Amino acid sequence: MGFLQAPDAVVMVRPHRFHSNPETASDNSFQVVEGSSAEQTAAAALEEFGTTVEKLRLAGISVHVFDDYGEQDTPDSVFPNNWFSTHAGGHIAIFPMFTENRRRERRWDIIEMLKSKYRVQDVIDYSGLEQDGLALEGTGAMVLDHIARIAYTAQSNRADPVILERFCTNFNFEPMTFLATDKLGKPVYHTNVMMTIGTDLAIVASEMISDEQRRQEVLARLQESGRQIIEITRDQVTEFAGNAIELSANGKRTLVISARALASLSPDQRTQIEALIDTLSVDIPTIETAGGSIRCMIAGIHLAKR
């Protein structure tokens, strides 16, 4: 199971027909439309995915790969962290998704694999709430502090407050919500683009939190947990500097971050991070056109092995 905040096993979904999702473009300002042909884009994403899995495995991280052959249109299937999450003590949550085509990403074979290889006590499925037009997109919508039990959540149409409250009650988290806006003044669609919580560090673009008092409260909570805060800017968030994830292997923790995100950090920020943890960078420019980066591609397994 690794460290509480840094799992040593992950689930990833290999996309065979990757493309930028037209259904999510309206509120995801990080998406860009690719200039290349659909075939070229899909092939490039497939290659980036393969290289990433290889790098993680070489680092000793256990990666469970599932293929999405694209029989039905699931352009964002490479981002499984939005539809399920796993929790110490053997708990799994299944989440309601905001757009129609993302609801098709849910796969029971992944849940069955988790049940067969890990100790699973219960699966709580919130996806039926989609019928009411409600969404809570997993560890995209919430950045979970597994140690202090806080669910940091930027308010958006992908983070319904009622489901958030319910999830927090069921999974023993305290909700910490705030309004955060991007450069255009639009709500940040997923909290995990502006915030990463590791064991000893928190990378956060607190300048995006609109309310000054709330901003101070969020920073105070992160500091109370004893973490060193590394502040990033709105511009760095656009480069996915906030979308990293801490994983572990052989008793050692690593911050996995995209090459683009790492390049956007100042020497000072890099020094701060590297004083606390080793980094592993992956180059995923095509996949990033969909508006998510490495954190979104990884669903951490916080479960004990059978």
C-alpha positions, 0 to 999 in steps of 0.5 A: 500500500506504500505511504498513506499519501503516496500509493505504490500501485496505480490503475491506468487506461491505455487510450486507443482512440484518444482525442480532445473531448468536445463535450467537456470543452465548454468549462475546461479552459485547459483543452486545446484542439489538436492541429493533427489528424485524428489518427496522428493524435491517437497514435501519439497519445498511445506512444506517450502513454506507453512510455509513461507506463514504462517509466513508472514501472522502471521506478518500481511502481506497480501499474495495472493497465487496462485497454480502451479500444474505443468501441464507444466514444470515450475520448477522456478514458485516459483519465480514470482518476475522475470516475473512481477512487480507493481508500485505506481500509478497503473502500472504493467510491464510484463517481457521477460524471458531468458529461454524457460521454465521460459516463461511459468510462466506468468499467466494472472489470477494473473494480473486479480486478481491484476486488480480486487483488486487493482487500475491498470491504465495500464499493459506494456508488454515487453514479446514479446521481447523474440522473439528477444532473449532479457530478463529483468527478473524483480526485479531479474535483477533490484533492484529498489529503489522506493524512489530515482527512481533508477534501480540498474542492474548488467549486464547479459544476463538476463538484456538487456540494451535496454529493461532496458532503455525502462522500465526506461523511461516508469516507471520513473527510472534511470538505474544504471548498473554495471558489477558484478562477482561471485567467479568464475568470472562469471557475477552475474545472478540476481542483487537481490542476491547481493543487497537489498534496504530497506527504511533505509538500503541497503545490498550490496556486493560492492566487487563484482562490478568489476570496482572500480570507478563504485563501488564508484558511486553505493555506493555514490548513495545509501548513497545519499538516506540517507540509511545505507549501510551494506556491505556483502561479496561474500561468504555471497552472496552465502548464500543468504544474499543479497536476502532479502526484506523489507515488512510492516504490520500495519505501521511497516516494517520488513526485511524478510530474509532466515534462511541460510542468517541470519546465515551467517551474522556476529554479527556486521552486525546483530546488524547494521540491527536490529538497523534499522529494525526487521527481520523475518527469514524463513527456505527454504533450498530446495527452495534455491537449485534452486539458489534463496531465499526469495526475489525471492519468493515474488512479492511485490504489490506496488498498492493502494487497490480498 
